[in-house]
């Protein structure tokens, strides 16, 4: 069964970076451009992990995280926050909200895969075997 990952970020570029990073692995990536869409996608898809941007229009990541943690059906989903702010106060604040980890933007695909691998089991996609004649 493929791993389900939800990427919630208003930056299309970040969503593309996430998509490229997880492509070699057996997972399905769902995307949302803001917290409101992210909450709806989380409820619908029940992802194994959520990558959540802090600063977004409509509903920010902190608000979405708070609502996730209040929902008995969604509160156990691990969340990695993506933030442009690496300040100590900001990191402490999001840690208190119950995130599993955080990543400061900009980040490399390898950093993302390393963080994901600490929380969920990433499996490389199996390459199709050459047909035997």
N, C-alpha and C positions, 0 to 999 in steps of 0.2 A: 504494500500500500504506500503510495507516495506521500511524502511529508507535505503538509499544507502550510504555506507561509503567506502572511498578509503584510504587504508593504503599504504603509499609510504616510504619504508625503506629498506636499503640493508641488514639489520640484520633479518635473518629468525626468530630468537628468539623473537625479538620485534614484528614481524608480528604474531607470535603464541600467544604472550601475549595479543595483541589487539584482536585476534580472540576469545580467551577464555573469555576475558572481555565482549565482545558484544554478545556472544552466547545466553545468556538468553533473549535477546531483539529481537524485530521484525525488523531485519535489514539484509541486504545483504552486505557482505564484499568483496570488490575487492582489489587485492594486486598488487603492482609494486615494483621492486627492485632498481629503480633509477628514477631520475627526468624525463628522456626521456620517459620511459615506463609510468610513472605517468601522464605526460601531455597527452599522447595518450589515456590512460584509462579514464582520466577526460573528454576529448572531446567525447569519445565513450559512456561512461556510465552516464555522467552528475550527479555525486554524490551529496548528500545533504550536505556532509561534507568531508573534506580531512584531514588526519593525515599525516604530512609531516616531515620527518627527515631532519636535516640541512646538515649533512655531508654524502655524498654518492658518489660513482664513476659515471662516464659517465656525469651526470648532477646533481649538488648539489641542495639541497632544496631551497636555496635562489634564484638561477637561475630559477628553476621551478616556484616558487612563483611569481617572476617578470613577467614571461611569462604568467602565469595565469591571473594576474592583468591587463595585456595588451590586453587580449582577451575578447571582449565584451560579448561573450556567456558564459565565465567561471569566470569572475571577481567577481561575487557576491557569489560564493561558499565559505562558511566560512572555514578557515584553522586553524588547531591547529598545531603549530610547535613542533617537538620533538627534544630536543637538549641535548648533554652531557655537554655543557658548560653553567653554570649558572651565569657567570660573567655579571655584570651590563651593560657593553658596548654591549655585545652580545645580551642581552635581549632587550635593547633599539633599536639596529639595526633591529632586526626582527619585533619589534612592529611597527616601522616606515614603514615597508613594507606592513602593512595592515593585519597582522594575527589577529584572534579573541582571541587567547590564546596561551599559550605554556606550555610544560611539560618537566621537566628536567629528563633525564634518570639517573639511573634506576627509574622506577615508579611502583606503585602498581595498580592493575586493578581498585580498588575503586577510586583512584585519577583520572584515565582516565574517568571512568563512570561519576564522578562528573563534570568534565570539559565538557564532551559531553552533559550532561543534562542541562548545562547552555546555550547551543547554539541550540540544537535540542531537539525535544520531543522524549524521549526514551520510548517505550512501551514494557512491558514484553510480551513474547510470550504467547499466550493462550494455556493452557494445554488441551489436547484432553479430552473431557468429556467421562466418562465411558458409554458404551452402556446400554440402559435401556432394560429390558427384559419383 
